[in-house]
Structure formats: structure tokens, C-alpha cells
Amino acid sequence: MASNNLVQVQTYNDSNLGLLLNRYVFMNIGNYKFENFETIEKNLGSTVLMDLPPRFTSTGSLVISVQAANQRQAALSVIGQASVAYEFSAQEFIFNVRDYMQKYGRSAMSELGNKIEIDIAGVCETAPYRFFGDGVTPLTNFQQLALAVAFFEDYGAAVDNKKCVLDNISPNRIVNSGLNQFTPMRNDRMAFTWEIGEFSETQWYKSNLLPIHTAGTEGNKDSTLTVVSTTLDSNGAVIGITFSGTYAANDPNSVLQYDNFVFNDGVSGVSNIRFLTFIGHAPSQSPVQFQAVASAASNGSNQVTVSITPPLQAPGGATQNITTPIVAGMQCSVLPTHRCAIMMSGDPLFIAMPRLPDEDPYTTARSTDPETGVSLRTYYGSLFGQNQRAMVHDCIWGKLLIPEYCMKMVIPYNG
């Protein structure tokens, strides 16, 4: 049994102190819109499929060219799990905490909520393959925000519910710089709230629980990597790139999973490369960026082979997404360690928190918030013949952020 540190109820006064809460942004802005998924009983591993818009390519002729109709889908699986449990003896419950249980429950639920929020916020690191920022330059002004929105839309973006979650510190610098501009109505609003609010048709939020991506050696040493060769899938799209020029030979941490890469401009002998718009396949102004699917070690010849997402395919077919083929001699840079913020539109962050079944033979209570879809279970019981009484709060959840509907906002990290 746990060793509790309790006092007699009569010996203390209620302080009415609030909890040191964190910002549960992602739990509030997530998309819970799966019919009945939150109100029916499920368990770990349950999965729901959702459709993604199909992709086609067009021709400049009335002479048709039939193409395959591929149905795209994504899977949201319930793999998150968390619980908070505490116990008392019968004497402790009667004389110490029976009238204090509401505060125990409140603190336990806040800890549970924090665990869930951190896990959901992890999609800022794992989902986006596009990004804004270099990992060195901080966000300090509205021009940077407007430029980020412009690049986000340049690739193609859903027009509704555009949101951006920044870290807890950057908005203060941005607002401070904005107050120096002659925009009286906006400045009055910001000065009273000290928050960005709505700007450039985007709603801005902040979080103190954003994940930190630890980059590999190439990112932290500002390496310039040169393309040696590529690996193609069955459709001719690049899914792996072998680079030369690593910082060290035989380095197991050369590239780490979720490292972010960008093709450099102005490399002698090769063309600059740009993304095509996601729909319409028109050349955009956005540099081609990608993410490492897995960690990769350099070999004895200072080369490293990186598996990438998304697959990069030059013109030809519905999945084409870059202006020119990737060839030897092209060069890439890698982001250093950074904090991961996020911009997204179209409500692409899906969250599911289905109801857990009763924990027989213990007394079980379950509730689902109709506004957010958050579903929690509480059960209470005692061990037969032993002086132990325990309370448990728990839940399960799944989360999914659709990669093409989001872009990472890179916040420098100096920890």
C-alpha cells in the first residue's frame, strides 16, 4: 500500500488555491466529429477509417486520358492510455479525506488531462513535412506570421478554420513589436489582452506543452548534404535519398526520426526545385521540404541514406508534387533541435476518446462531454479482506493530424 502523508481535517483551513494549470489547447481545438465513436464502448487498438479527398491530374485536350480512381483514407487508432490512482486505509478515508475527495479528484483529473494534452501535442513533431522557420531565427513580428500564412496557402490549404498554435513566449514578442505600428484599433485590442487573437484570417493560440524535436548530428552541426542517389517506389516517386557530406563517419545519430530537410537554392549545375500545388499541380513558390521517416546512421564514407515522406515525384500522374526530378548534386539543409508549433486548416486534427467498459466488480462511473467528446472513467473499490480502498481515473484516446493540411512552425530551442 502507498505511504500517505495526511492530516486531520480539523487541523487545516481551506486555502482556495487554484491549480497550476497548463494550456490544454489541442484538446479544445481537436476535431471529435466521429459519429458515436465517443459514446460507445471500445478498447485499446480500436480503429476508425476516414476518407481523404481523391487526387487526379488533368489534360489540356478533349481527347480523354483515363486514369485510375484511387480512394485515399487515413486511420485513427486508439493507442493512448493513461490513469491516475490513489488509495487510503479505512481509517484514513473516514478521519482524513472523506470530506476532501473533491480536491483529490480535481488534482488527479488535471494531471490526467496534462498527460493527454502532451501526447496529442506530439503530432506537431510527427505529422508535418512542411515547415516555416530555420530553427535559429525567433518569431518576433507580424510580418513573419503573415509570411508563414502565405507559404501555408501557397501549397494549397483548406479555406476554413485556419488555426496556429505557437509557444507561450513568441506571441509576447510579436504583440510588443505590433504595438509600435500605427494600427490603433488592433493595438487597443492586443494591449488589453496581450494576445494575437485573429490575424491574417488565422486564429492564433499558444501552448506551454509543445513538443521539442531533438535533431540528429547533421541538423545540429548545420551540415550541407549533397544528393548522391535516390530510391524510388513502384510509381517512380522518391522515397529515399542517399546523401554525402555528413559531419562524421559511422555516426549512429547522423539523422534522427522526424528530422526536417529542405532543398537549397543556387546550387551550381542543378535547377532550383519547388513544390507543385497539391491540387492543380501548378508550380508554387514553396521550397521542397520533407521529413525523415526513421533514424539513419552515416557510413564510413560519410554518406547517409534517409527514408523520406512525402514521396517526391516530378510531373507525371496525380501524385506529382515537385517541379523537377531529384538528381545527384542537389543539396539539402537540416533543421537543428527546435520546439514544434503548428499551423493547420480544415479541422485536420482528429481526436477520439471512446468510453471504456465497466471495471467489474468495482463501482464504475463514466461520463462524456458532449461539447468536446472527452470520455473519462472513474472506478472505486477495496481489496477483499484488506484495509485498502482505491480510486482510479482513466481514459484511452487516439489522435491523427493529416500531414498535407498542416505546417510546422519552427521555434528555436536553446535548452
N, C-alpha and C positions, 0 to 999 in steps of 0.2 A: 504494500500500500504506500502511496505517496506520503511524504512527510510534510504536513501542512503547518503553516505559521498563522495562527488565528488568534483573535482577541475576543473577550466577552463583549456582546453587543452594547451593554450598558456603559462601556468604558470609552467609547469614542463618539464623536459628533460627525454628522454627515457634512462633508466638505462641499458637495455640489460641484466638484471639479469636473470639467469636461475631459473627454479622452483626447489624446494626441493623435488625431485622425490624419490619414493620408488622403490624397485626392483620388477618388475612385472614378476616374473619367471614363475608362474603357468599359466598365460595367454599365455605365449610364448611356453611352452613345452606341453601344453594340446593337446589332440587328438580331432580335429574338423571334422573328416572324416565321416560325415553323408551326404549321397547324397541329395543335395538340401535343407537340413534342415535349413541352414543359409540364403538361398536366397528366401524362400517362406514365406509368412506372417503367423504368428502364434501368440498365446497369452498365458497368464499365464495358466498353467495346461497342456499344450501340452506335449505329451509323445512319445518317440521313444523306441522301444524294440531292444535289441541286443542279439545275441546268445553267449553263453559261451560253451567251449569245453565239450562234454559229458564225463561222468565218467563210467568206467567199472572195473571189477575185473577179474583176470584170474585164471585158474586152472592148476595144473600140470599133466594133463591127456588128452588123446584124446577122452575120454568119456565126451561129452559136458554137460554143466550145463547152461541151458538157463536163462538169467537174463533180467530184464526189461530195456528197452531203454528209458531213461528219457532225454527229451530235456531241457537243462538249459538255462535260459535267465535272463537278468537284464534290468531294466527300467531306462531311463534317462528322468526326468521330468523337465520342465521349471517352476521353482518356485521362482527364484531370480528376484528381481526387484529393480531398483534404478533410481533416477533422480536428476538433478541439475537445478534449475530455478532461474531467477533473472529478475527484472523489472525496468523500468525507466518511468519517465514522458516524454512527447513530448519535453519539453524544455531541460531536462537532456540529452536526446538522441541527440538532434541537437547540443547543445553547449558544451557538456562534453564528450560523449563517442562514438559518431558515428565513429570516426577515431581510436577508442581504442577497438573495438569489438573483434578483433582477439585475443587480450591478455585475455579478459574476457573468450572467448571461450576456449582458451588453458588451463587456470586455471580450468575452470569448468570441462573440459573433463579429466584432470588429477585427480581431486577429484573423478569423477565418476569411473575412472579406478582403483583408490585405493580401493573404495568400493567393486568393483567386485573381485579384487585380494584377498582381505581379506576373502571374502566369499568362493572363490574357495580353498584357502589355508586351510580352515576349514576341508577339507577331511583328512588332516594329523592327526587330532584328532579322527574323527568319523569312518573312514574306516578300518584301520589296526587292526588285532587282534594279530599279531606277533610284536615283538619289540626287539630292541637292546639297551642295557644300563640299568642302575639301578636307574636313576634319581638323583644320588648323584655324580657319577664319571664323570667329564667332558671329552669330546673328545679332546685329545691333541697330538696324534701321528698317523702315518700311519699304525702302527700295529693294532690299534683299527679299522681303516677303512677296512683294509684287513680282519679282523676277522668278521666284520659286513657283508661284501660281502660274506664271506664263509658261514655264517649261513643263509643268504638270499638264497643262491644257494643250501644249504644242504636240504632244504624243497622241492626244486623244483622251478625253475624260468625260465621265457622266456629268450631266449638267446640274443634277440636283444634289442637295445635301453635301456640299463641299465643306470638309472639316480638316483642321490641322491641330494636332496635339504637340505642343512644344514642351520643353523642360520648364522647371519652375523659375529659372533665373533669367533666361533670354527675354521674355516679354517686358521685364522691367527696363532693360537697356533700350529696347525698341520704343517703348512708350516715352521714355525720357528723351530720346532723340526726336520723336514726333512732336513733342511739346514745343520744340524750337521752330516748328514750321507754322506759317500763318494760316491755320485752319481752325478758326475759333470754335465752331460747333463741335467738331471732332475732339479738339483738345479739352473742351469742358467735360465731355463725356468720359474721356480717358483719365483726366485729372481726378475725377470723383471716384473712379473705380480702380485706377492704376492697372487696368487690363486692356488688352487689344480689342476684345469683342469681335465685331464683324468688320472685315476689311477685304477689299478686292473680291467681293462675292463669296467670301470664305468665313466660316465661323472658327474662331481661334480659341483653343483650350490650353490648359497647362497641367502637367503632372509631375509629381516628385518621385514617381516609381518607374520611370522609363529605363529600359534595359541598356546595359553597356556591352558593346561588342568589342571583344579582345582580338585585335588583328594579329596576323602572323608576322614573321620577320620582314617580309617584303613591304608590307604596309608601314610598319613602324620604322623601317630604315629608308623609306622613300625611294625604293628601288624602281628603276625603269626596266620593264620586262619586254623582251623582243620576241615576236611570234616566230617559231621555228616550223611548226606543222599543226594540222588540225585533225580532229576525229569527227566523222560525220555519222548521222543516223540514217535510217532507210529512206528518208525524204530528202537527203542531201543537206540537212541543216547541221551546223557546227554544234557539237555537244561537248567537245573537249579541245583544249588548246595546250600545246607544249611550248613553253617559253624558255628562253635562255637569259642569262644575266642576273641570276639570283644573288643575293647578298653573300651567301655562303654555300659551300658544297655540303651534301649529306646533312642538311638541316631538317629535322623532323617537323619543325614548326614553320617551314617556309611559307605555306599558305594554310590558313585555318578556315573551317567551315563558316559560311556566310560572309567571308571577305568580299568587299565590293571593288570592282575593276571598272576602269574607263579607258577607251581608246584615245590616244593623244593625237592632236593635230600637228601639222607641219613637219611630219617625218619624211626625210628625203627618200625619194624613189617610190613612195606609195601614196595612194589617194587618201584624203580625209574620209571618214566614214560617219554616217548619220543614221539614226532610226528612221524607218518609214512610219507614217501614222498607222495606228492599229487598225483602223477602218479606212479603206480607200487606198492604202499603200502609196501615199504621196511622200516625197522627201520632206522631212521635218528639219528643224534647226537643232534638234536634241542630239548630243553626243551619244554614241553607243556605249551602254553600261551593262554589266552583268554581275552575277553573284556566283561564288564558289559553292558547289553542291556539297563538297566534302573537303576535309583537310588533305593536304598533299605535301610530301617531303621532296626536297631537292635531291638530285643525284650527284655523283662525283664529278659530273661535267658542268655543274652549276645550271642545270635545267630542272624545270618542274612542269608536270602535266596536271592541268586543272580541269575538272569536270564542271560544266557551267550550266546555268539557267538564266534566261530562257535560251532555247536553241536559236542560233543566229543563222538566218537564211537570206541570201541575196535574192533579187527579183526572180519570181517564178513560183506560182502557186499561192494558195490562200494564206499560208503561214509565213510568207516572206515578210521580213521586218527590218532589213538593213539595205543601204543604198548600193553597196559594192561588196564583192566577196572578201573574206578574210584571207590575207596572203602573208607569206613569210616577209619579215621586215617591219610589219606594223608593230607599234609599241603601245604598252598599257601602263598605267599607274594604278596603285592600290591604296585604298583609304587606310589611315592609321587607326589605332584604337579610338573609339568615339562613343558618345551616347546617342541612342537611336530614337528620334522623334518620327512623326508620321503625318503625311497628308493623304487624304482619300476623298472619294466622292461616290455617290450612288449607294450608300449604306452597305459597303462590301465586307464589313467585319461582322461575321455571323457567330453568334454565341448560343449554345444550347445548355440548359441546366435541367434535365429531366428529374422527375420525382423518384426518390429511392423507395424500395418496398419497406413494409413494416419490419422492425427488428424484433421478431418474436423470440422469447416470450416477454420482452420488455415493453413498457408503456411507450408508445411512439406518437409523436405529433409531426405533421408535415404541413407546410404552407408554401404557396406560390404567389409571388407578387404579380398581379395582373398587368401592371404597367411595364415591368422590366422582364418578366419571365423567370426571375431568380427563384429557384426552388430549394428549400432547405429542410433538413430532417433533424429532429431532436428526440432522443430517447433516454429513458431513465430506468434504473433498476438496481437491485442489490444482489450480491452473491449469496446463494442459499447457505445458511448456517454460519456465515462470516459477517463480521462487522464492517462491511464495505458497501457504500452507496455511491454510485457514479452517475454523472450527467455527460452526455455526448451530443455535440452538434457536428453535423457533417453534410457534405454535398458532393456531387460529381458534375463535371461540365466538359464541354468541348468548345473549341474556338477555331475559326478559319478566316483568314484575310485573303481575298482574291488578289494575286500579285499585280495584274495589269490595271487594277483600279486604285493603286496606291503608289506613293513615292516616299522614300525615306528622307527625312530632314536630319542632316548630319550636324550634331552638336559636338564641338571639341571637348575632349576629356583630358583633364590634367591631373588625374588622381595618381 
